[in-house]
Amino acid sequence: MAARQRIRLLPKHQRRMEEPRRGSEARDEGRTEKMEEKLKVRYHSKEIEKLTYIEGKGDWIDLRSAEERKIKKGEFCRISLGISVELPQGYEMLVAPRSSTFQNFGLIQPNSPGVVDESYCGDNDILMMPVYALRDTEIHINDRICQFRILRHQPRLCFEEVESLENEDRGGFGATGIR
């Protein structure tokens, strides 16, 4: 017997333009019903704030530093995010800097975005944000330094070798101009 899935209603301003998922969305008086999945979270510190959506700000969820850290210009380190997670089956997580992380802290994430697969789910598989400092900076507990979202795994691909793709060339990466 299939497990029951809870449905939650999203306000109109939070709806995204996307291809409908068979059976998972229905329109009702300007609102969208969307399947809700469960993300199990183990907090390793009582000091960090709990995960939550910021209403009206999209569907990425902010992650916070779980440690105080001074980072020198040119230094690489991993900042603990203080949580372990168990993703729903069939999902993976993308972790990326917030748009303000570079401006506020002078940090970049060298492997951006970071990918967490569903096998990284042990009690002590603590999420970390790898960073490289472009200036001296300080990180404090609960600073919002990155964000995440989960996505379904891509389907299994079958690779078909061809002599030609029979499409027009666009000119390669970076060829669309700057204006």
Secondary structure, DSSP 8 states (H G I E B T S, - for coil): ------EEEE-GGG-------TTT-EEETTEEEEE----EEEES-SSS------TTS-S-EEEE--S-EEE-TT-EEEEE--EEEE--TTEEEEEEE-TTHHHHH-EE-TTSSEEE-TT--STT---EEEEEESS-EEE-TT-EEEEEEEEE----------S---S----STTTT---
